[in-house]
Amino acid sequence: MTDTVVVGQRVPRVDALDKVTGRAKYTSDLKLPGMLYGAFLRSPHAHALIKRIDTSKAEALPGVKAVITQARLAGKVAKIVDEAHGTAIDFKAFADTKVRYQGEKIAAVAAISRDIAEEAVKLIEVEYEPLPALIDPRDAIKLDAPVINEGTKPYPAADGTLLNNVVHSTDKVEGNVEEGFAQSDYIFEDTYVVPRAHQSYIEPQVAIADVAPDGKVTCWTSTQGIFSVRNNIARALDIPPHKVNVIGMTIGGGFGAKFGGVVDTYAVMLSQATGRPVKIVYNREEEFLDGRPPQGLVMTIKTGVRKDGKILARKAWALWDNGSQGTWSGATSRIKGVYDIPNVEYHGYDVHTNKPPTGAYRAPGGPQASFASEAQINKIAHALGMDPIEFRILNMREGPEVDFKQVLRKVAEAAGWSSRTKGPNEGWGVAIGEWTNGAGPSSAMCSLQDDGSVKVFSGLMDITGTDTAMAQIAAEVVGVTYDKVAVVRGDTDSVPMAPGSGGSQITFSMGNAVRRAASEVRERVLQVASDMLEARPDDLVLRDNRVSVRGAPDRWVTLAQVAQQASRTTGGPIAGKGSFSREPSATTIAAQIVKVEVDPDSGKVWVRKVVGSLDCGKAINPMAVEGQMEGGAAQGLGWGLWEQIVYSPDGRVLNPGFLDYHIPTSLDLPDIESVLVEVPTLNGPFGAKGVGEPPITPGIAAVQDAIYDAVGVELHEVPFTPERVRAAIRAKASGA
């Protein structure tokens, strides 16, 4: 790989000043003339038949402009697209005959104020007939369990048994696991349970829609993908896509949950009904009741291993808790991950329960499945008396564009693993997680301005500093300094196709598009400068905002002069377009080492040290990569120690807000040390791989292993609360 000047530097984010000064505009900041406010009537039950809906009193309330229910929508649906997997969930916009989770939408109201809309919601009368709720997927699959979605028939499992409330499965067989188990000296079998968490983005779901008299829809929203939202609205409401314009505002976090279908479609429907713009903003309780949280998981995993540590066979049976809709069982594949296991068999089942539909959360399914896989890897290493890192290295596969062993060795070196010490009730844990970044259709425009600066124009939604990476790539290719690049975002009416910001695909996909667009600009600059300097393009050096002749540094022109000269040529102003599609990338792994201290009397766990390593291929901006690593580590540890959406037996959410739902803060975690490993991938811009997903995947297993090292108890259910840790310590002491 060639040396770079701008790429690889720790430059400040292009949006830093706007955000720290409050100039950045979020959707909630907008107020359009004549704007109305939307609110929802939601089911108080997790499972119930709807016998009657009466909206007459709400419609009569002064200030109410529209009340809509499913009966008035002629079968229209809402839709959510998972950009990372390319899948979609279709469902009725409102429940009309049956509710399947607490918080499901029954009706929507538009009024001249939020207060009036909420008052009108209270006036809607609904008669329910409650039904038993299914909260645990292990209960939902029983043949005598109530059917959550009508028409769902018992699903045949791989062993021939029938499973209720299962709609899809992911099944794979490689080799012969039974032969592998027969050849094994030891066999381990364990069941692991991971509940739902919440993405906990700071800005709730929000959208504003304005439908013009000719039917043209304009939607302002907080989203990870403007084209996803456009397609959701068009498909759900039977509107031609060219009649929908989506404007992506500054986004206050998403982590996979903001690809549309949650509020934007409803804002459009209310605007259609009233002829006025409508704003919908979720409050925090609505986020927990009717957001799109990640999936829960119950996984039984069986592993056969030789006494020398070689894994010979692995088999898993997984129940994915997808709530009332969704299919995410593909993540069951992580039981193999980056390990060289000759015999593998797994069966993942998508189970419906009385909870909201699920969405993506940073490496969808990865933290859950990686916990089960890595926790048992640690258990096996301890049982064999092997170092957990060396045990992993022994079983890791190798291949082009990857060096998994180096990533693990680097984190061990940084953490001082070989010389680690621990005091009473202190312990160390290690785990890895993997991800292969996605690749989506991407286009970008680059243009050279008259002052010699470069403009990058695309439909990219920046949630993690990717605009900054695009500026660095453009600056590197064109030969300008970083401060000479402006990144401009357009709406779906103005920009070429862009993928959603998810699946760790943006720097890889859009970065390639920007690089190609910038390359066209560079080529044209050299052509124009060649005539100006009377030298061949191959003899020119383009760097630091000017073009000079190699070997004759006194012969040069500025890029501003080149841009002005180009405008006087038959070729016209200098601009380039770049497109990229689905070229493959190499797998990336993240490794984490965690040190904890446990109070055996209370069960409380303190995290004392966190060190992470990641193969980023090429760090376009090392500071941004480290930010991703630190954020992902905090989220993984948070899921392992504190985070869980708690449901009562009848399906009610018991902690719908941050007073009762604990996300880690700076008081909970120490400084996180990050180690970057750069093993370039062939198709990535400058060798870059996706980095957003991997850092969250190892955290749960790493902290579980550290607790085991500290107090000798093995925990199989997340989160590792003080109550669970204390109970396990007491059970061990009593010999239970």
N, C-alpha and C positions, 0 to 999 in steps of 0.2 A: 504494500500500500504506500502511495506517495505521501510525502510530508504535506501537512496542511498548515494554513496560516490562521484562519478564523475558526474553522471547524476544530473542535477539541479545546476551545478556550472557555473560560468561566466568565462569559459576558452577562450583563444584567438583562433581565427579561424586557421585552419590548413594551409590555403593558404595565411595567412596575409603577411608573409615575401616576398613571391614571387610577390604579387601584389604591395606592397609598394616599392619594390626595382626594379620593372620593369622586373623581371625574368619570369613572367607569359607569356605564348605564346598565342597570339590571331591569328585567321586565317589570318588576314591581314599581320601578321609578316612573314608568310611563302612565300618563293619564290623557286619554283622547277626548275630544269634544263629544259630549252626549254619552259618555261611556257608562254602561251598566255593570253591575257586579253579580257574579254567580255564586250560588251555594247549593249544596246537595242534601237531600234527605237520604239517610243511610240506615241500613238494617241494624237493629239492636241485637239481632239473633245471628248465630253462626250457621244455623240450618233451620229453615222453616218454610212452610207453604204460605203463599200470599193469597188470602181469600178475597180481599177487597182493597182498593185504593180510591180515595176520594180527595181530589185536589181543589174542590170548589171554594172552600174558605180561604185557601192561599191565593187563589186567583182573584178573589174579591178584595184582598188587602190593598189599600192605596199605595202606590209606588211600585207594585209588582207589574212587570211587563210581559212575562211569559212563565209558564210552568209546563215542563215537558216530562213525559213518561215513555216507557217503551211502546205503549199502545198507540202513541202518536207518531211513531218513527217509521212505520211501515217496514219493520224488520231490520233496520240499520244496525250496524255493529260498531264496536270500537276495536282497535287493533294495536298490538304492540309488536315491534320488530326487534329481534335480538341481532344486532349487527355482527357480533362476534361469531355467531353460529349460522346466520342467514336464515333463521327460522322465524315464524310469526305465530301469534296467538290471536284468534278471532273469538269474539264473544259478544253477547248482546250488550248494548250500551247501558241498559237498566234491567234489573231483575223485575219480572212481571208476574210470574207464577210461583217462583221459588227463589229463596236466597240461600247462598252457599257459604257465606262468611260474614262475620260481623264487620260492618262498614261498607258492605256492597251498596252501590248506588240504586236507589228506588226512583228518585225524581230529581230534577234540577230546576232551579228558580233563577230568574234574572230580575233584578230590581234596581231602583235608582241609588240604593246604598247597600253596603254589605249588611248592615244591621237589619234593614227591612227584608232582605233576602233570607237571612237566618230566621227572622220572625215568621216569615211565610212558610219556611220549611217545617216549623213546629206546628203549623195549622193543617198540614197534610195528614189525613187519617188513613192508617193502614191496619188491616186485621190480619194477624199472623196465626198460623198453627205450628208451634215449635216442633222440631224433629230432633232426634238424637244427633249430637255432633261427633265427628271423627277428627281427633287431633293428632293421634299417633299413627304413622303409616302402617305400623305393625297391626293395629286394630282395623285400619281401613281395608286391608287386603283379605280379611276374613270373609268367607262366603256368606255368613249371616249378618254382615255389616250392611247398613243402609247404603243404597246407591246414591252417590252425590250428583252425578250428571246423568240425566235420563238417557237411555239408549246405550249406556256402557255395559257391555257384557263381560262375564268372567273371562279373564285373560289367561291363556295357557302358558305356564312357566316352562323353563327349559327341562325340568324334571317331570313334566306332565301334570303337575298340580294346577288347580285353577285359582287365580288371584282376583279378588274383587277390586273395583275402583282403580285398575291399572289400565292405561291407555296405550302404552308403548314400552318397548324394551330395547336395550343395546346388548347384543350378545356377540361374544367372540371366543374362538377356540384356536389356539396355536399349539401344535405338538400334542402330547398326550399327558395330561396332568396326573392321571392315575398311575401311569408308569413312572412319572417323576416322583410321586409320593412314595411309590414302592422302592425306589432307589435311594430315598432320603434316609439319613440317620436320625433326623429329628423332624417332627411335624408340629407346627404351632397353629392354633385356631383361636381367634378372638373376634368379638363384636364391639364396634365403636359407634357412638351416637353423637351427632352434631346437630344442634337446633338451628332454627332460623336466627339470623342477626338482622341488622338494618344497616344500609349503606351510610346513614348519618351525615349526608351532605348538609352544608350549612343553609343553603337556600332551598326552600321547599318547591314542589312542583308548581309552576305558574305559567299562564298563557293569556294572551289577549287576542281576540279575533274580531275582525271587521269585515263583513260581507257587503260588497257594493250592490247597488240595484241590479247590475247585470250579472250578479252571481259570483263575481271575482272575489276570492277569499284572500285576505292578508292576515297572517298570524305572526305575532311576536312571541317568542317563547324562550325559556331556558332549556336548551337541548344540547345533546352531544352530536346530533346529526340533523341538519336542516332538511336534507332530502328524505330521511326516514320519516320525519314529521309530515312533509308534503305528501309522501306516498300513503301514510296512514290516513290522513284526512281525505285524500282523493278516493282511496279504495273503500273506506268505511262509509262515506257519504255519497258515493257515486258521482264524483265531480272530476272532470278531466284534469289531469295534473297541471296542464298549462294554465288552468284557472285558479291555481293555488300558489301563493307566494309566501314563503316562510322566511322570516327574518330572525336569525339567531342573535340573541342579546348576550352580554357578558354572563357567564354561567358560574354560579356559586357552588360548584361541585356536582358530581353525578355518579362516578364510580360504577357506571353501567346501567343505572336506573332511569336515565333520561333520554330515551329514544322515541318518546311520543306515545299517544294513546291514552294517557292517564287524565290529562286535563284539556289538551289542545282541541281534541275532537269535540268535546262538550262545549267549549267556548264558541266554536264555529256553529254548532247546532243552536245555541241560544241566540247568537247573532243573526242567524237565518230567521229565527222565529220573531225577532224584535225589530230587525232592520237597523240595529245600532251596535256599536262595538261593545264587547263584553269581556271583562277581566275575571279570571278565576285564580285564586291563590289558596293553596292548601295551608292549613295550620299544622302544627307539629303532630297533634293527635291524629289528624287525617292521614299524615304520612305513615304512621304506624298501623292504622286501620286499613288503609287502602293504597299504600305504596306498592312497590314491586320488589320485595326483599329477596335475598338469595334463598336457595333451597336448603331444607334440612336433609339429613342423611342418616340412615342406619345401615351399616355395612358389616357383614361377617366375612373375614378374610382368613384364608388357610394357606400356609406356606411350608414347603418341604425344603430342607437344607442338609447338605453333607456336613460331617464333623469338621471339615477344613474351611467351612464358611461359604461354600458355593451354593447359591440358591438354585434348586432344580425345578421347582414347580410352585405355581401360585394360582389360587382360585378365589373368586369373590362373588358374593351375592349381596346386592345393594338395593335398598328401597330409598328412592328419592322423593322427598316430600315436596310436591309441586303446588300444593294448595288446590284451588278449584280449577286451574288450567296450567298447562305447560308440559314440556318434555326436555329434560336436561341430563338424562342418564348417560350420555356419551362420556362424561367425565369419569366414569367407572374405569376407563382405560388407564388411569393414573396408578393403578396397582402395579403396572409394569414400568411406566415412566421411562427413565433413562437406564434402567437396569437390564443386564443381559440375562434373561430368564428363558430357558429353552421351551418350557411348557407353561402356558398361561391359559386360563379360562375365566371369563367373567360374564355375569348376567346382571345388568342394571335395569330396574323397573321404575317407570314413572308412575307415581301413585298420587291420586287426588285425595285431598283432605279438606276440611272446612276452614280453610285459611285463604288469604288473598292469592291471586296468581303470582307467580314468581318472576323475577327479572334477573339481569346480570349483576354480579358484584365482583369486579376485579378478579380475573382468572376464574370465570364462572365454573363452579363445581370443584375448582382446584384446591382451595383450602380444606374443604371437607374430605375429599378423597385422599389428598396428600396426608392429612392427619392419620387416617386409618392405615395407610401404607407405611408411612414413616414411623409411626408409633410402634408398629410391629417389627419393623426393621431394627429399631433400637432394642426392643425386647429380645430379639434373636441374638443380637450382638452381645448383650449382657449375659444371656444364658450360655453362650459359647465361650465366654471369657475373652471376647475380642474387642478391640477398640472400635467404637461405632463408626469412626471416620475410615479406618482401614477396612472395616467390613464393607462399607459402601464402595470404596475404591476397588476392592476385590471384585465386586459384582457389577460395576459400571461398564456400560458399553462404550465403544469408541467409534469415531466416524469423522468424515470431512466437515470442516467448518465448526467443529465443537471440540471442547476440551473440558469435560465435566470434572475430571479428576483435579485439574489445575484450580478450578473454582473452589473446590472443597479444601484443597491444600492451602490456598491463599487465606481463606477465612480461619483455618486452624492456626496458621502462622500469626495472623493479626491478633487473634484472641489469646495467644500464648497457650494453646491447647496442650502441647506436650509437657509444659511445665506448670500447668494449672494447679492451684491450691484451693482449698475450701475450708471454711470454719464449720462449727457445729450448725447443722440444719441448712447448710448451703449446698447447692448442687449445680452441675453444668449439664446442658443439653444441646443436641445438635440435630438438624434436619435439613432436607433440601426440598425444593419444589421446582417443577418444570413447566414450560409453556412454549409453544411455537406461535409466533405472532401471525395475525391474519394479514391479508392483503386484499385491498378493495379497489375498484375502479376509481382512478384519481386523475384530475386535470388541474393545471395551474397556468397562469400567465405571468410572464416577467417582461418588464419594459424599462428601457433606459430613458430617464427624464432629461430635460434640457440642462439641468444643473449638474449632470453626471451622477445623480443618485439612481437607485434601482427600486422599482415598485414590484411587489409580489402580490398577485390578486388571485384569491381562491375562495372556496366555500368551506374551508377548514374551520371547525369549532375548537378553540384553544381552551383546554381545561387543565393542562399541566405544563404550559410553557412551550408548546409545540410551535407556536408562531415564532418564538425565538430561534428554535432549531431551523425553521424555514429561512429565516433571515440569515443565519450563519451559512447555510448551504448555498443560498443565492450569492452572498458576498464572496464565499470561497471560489465559486465557479466563475463568476463574472470578473473578479479581481478588484473589488471595491472594499473599503473598510466597512466594518459592521454598522457604524453610525450612518452610513449612506444608504441603508436599506429600509424601506417602509413596507410593512405587511398590512394589506388591506383585505377585509372580509366583505363579501357580497351576500346577497340573498339568492333564493332559488331562481328568481327571474333573471339574474344578471351573471351568475357564475357558472362555469362548467361543472360537471359532476364531481362530487367529493364524497368520500366515505365518512361514516360516523366515527367520532373519536372514541374508539373502544377496541378491545382485543389486541392492544399494543400494536396497532397497524399504522398509525398516522405517520410517525417519523419514517417508517419503512416505505409505505405506499405514497403518501403525499410528498415525502422527501425526495423520492425518485422522480415524481412529476416536476417538482420545482427544479431539481438538478437538470432535467432535460430541457425545461424552459429556459433556464439560465444559460445552458450550453448554447442554445440557439442565439441568445443575446451576445454571448462571448464571441461566437463565430462571426457574427455580423460586425461587431466592434472591430475585430481584427481585419476584416475585409475593408471597412471604411478607413481605418487607420493606416492600412497598407498603402492606399493611394495618397493619403496625406503625408506620410513619411517617406514615400518612395522606397519601400522595402517589402520584401516578401512576408506574408503572414507568419511563416515559420520562423522568421528572424525577429519577431516582435515579442516583447515581454509585457504582460498585462498584470499590473499589481499596484496596489495603493492608489487607486483612482486615476491612473494614467497609463498610457501605452508608450513604451520606449523601445528603441532598437538595441537588440542584444549586442554588447561590445561597444556601443556608442551612447553612453548614458546622457549626453547632452542633446540628443535628438529624441524629443518626446512631445506628446500632446496629451491634454487632459481628457477625461471621459466626457466632460461637459462640451469640449470642443468637438469631440467625435459625434456626440448626440446632435449638436447643432449642424454639423456638416452632413450627417445622414439625412436630416430633414430636407436638405437641398438636392439630394440625389434621387434618382428614379426609384430606388428601393424604399425611400421614405423613412419615417421614424423607426427606431430599432425596438423590436418586440419579439418575444418567443413564446411558444406554447409547448407544454410538456404533458404527456399522458402516460399512465401506468396502469397495469391491470394485476393479474393474479400470479405473479412469479413467486416461487416458493422461497421460504427463509429457513434458516437452521434453528433447531431447538435451543432455547436458552434455559439455564438453570440459575436459581438463587439458592445460596446456602446461608444458614444462620446458626450462630452459637449464642446461647443464652445462659446467664448465670442468675440463679434465684436464691432467695433466703425464705425459709418457711418457719412460721411460728407453730410448733406442734400442738400447742394448747388451743389456739383459736383457729388454726387452719389457714391463716392469712398468708398470702404469697407476695413477696416484694421482688421486683425485677431489678437486679443489681448491675447487669452488664448485657449489652446486645452488640454483636458484631455480625455484619452481613457482607456477603460477596455476591457478585452478579456478573455474568458474561453479557456485556452490552454490545459486543461486536466492535463497535467504535463509538465512543462517547462524543456525540456532536457537541454537547455542553455538559461537562462532568458535573457541574453544580446541579443541573436539572436531573441528571441520572441519580445523584445522591439523594435529592429530594424525593424522587420516586421510591428509592430504597428505604428511606427513613419512614415515609408515610405508609408504605406497604407493611413494613415491620411492625409499626405501631398498630395497624389494623389487625394483623394476624395475631399479635399478642393480646389485643383487646378482645378478640373473639374467643381466644383460649381461656382468658381469665375472668372476663366480666360480661361480655355482651350476649344477650339472649332475649328474644321477644317471648315473653311468658304468656301462655294461654291457660285459662281455667278449663276444667273438664267440659264445660258447656261451650267452649270456643271463644270466650271473651278475652280480649287483650288486657292484661293486668298491669302493664307498664308502658302506656302509650305516650311517652315523653321523656325528656332527658333528666327529669328529677328522679325517675326510677330506672331508667335505662342508662347504664354507666358506660361511657366511652372513655378510653384512656386520655389523660391530660399530661401535661409536663410534670405534674406531681407524681404520676404513676410510673413513669419510665425514666431511665437514665439517658445520657447522651448516647446516640446510636452511631457506631463507627461503621463506615462503609468502605469496601474494597472493590475497586473496579477491575475487571478482567476483560481484555479486548481480544477476542478471537473472531476476526472478521467473517461475515457471511457474504457469499459471492454476489447476491442480488441486492443487498442493502446499500443505500447511499453511503459511500465511503466505508462500507462494511457494517453499518449499523444494524442491530437487531432490536426488536421491541423490548421495552423495559418496564412498562407499566404493570403488567400482570404478575410476573414471577415473585416479586418481593413479599407478597401477602401469603404465599402458599406454604412456607416452612414453619411459620410462627407457632401454630397450635401444637404441632408435634415437638418442636424444640423446647417449649416451656413444659410440656408434659414430661419429657425426658429429664429435664432439670429438676422437676419436683421429685421424680423417682430417685434421682441421684442424691437428693437432699434428705429425704425421709423414708425412702424405700417403699413407697406405695405407688401402684400402677393404676392410673385413672383412665377410664374408657368413655366417660361421658363429659361433654363440654357444656358450659364453661367449668373451669376448675375453681369453683367457689370455695370460700372458707368452710362452708358447711360440708361440701363433698370431700375436701381434703381432710378435715377433722374426722369425719366419719370413717374414711379409709384408714387413717392412722389408728383410730380406736379399734377397728375391725382387725387390723394386723396385730395389735397388741393383745387382743383377746384370742387370737388364733383362728378367727372366723374366715 
